Amino acid sequence: MRISATIVCCAALLACAGAWAQPDSKRQDGKPRQLKEEDRQRLREDMREVYRDRQATRPERPRPMSEEERQRLLRDVEEANRTLRRK
């Protein structure tokens, strides 16, 4: 009984350790921390670079299908379904 209570207490402490280790988001006077101007600028530049890289690697959008292509695809799918049902 004593060992299981000790194990439960240790497990609870370990589960809460991550939350206790987090830095406090508010200063002593209760106001949230402010980023320095240069930190904010660096963060903006980093995010711009990330979005620029993401934009460069994004594949082009396919063009919309013409009415002919859509009808041809529909016929092909219907024919394939009929073929599968016969087998």
Secondary structure, 3 states (H helix, E strand, C coil): CHHHHHHHHHHHHHHHHHHHHCCCCECCCCCECCCCHHHHHHHHHHHHHHHHHHHHHCCCCCCCCCHHHHHHHHHHHHHHHHHHHHC
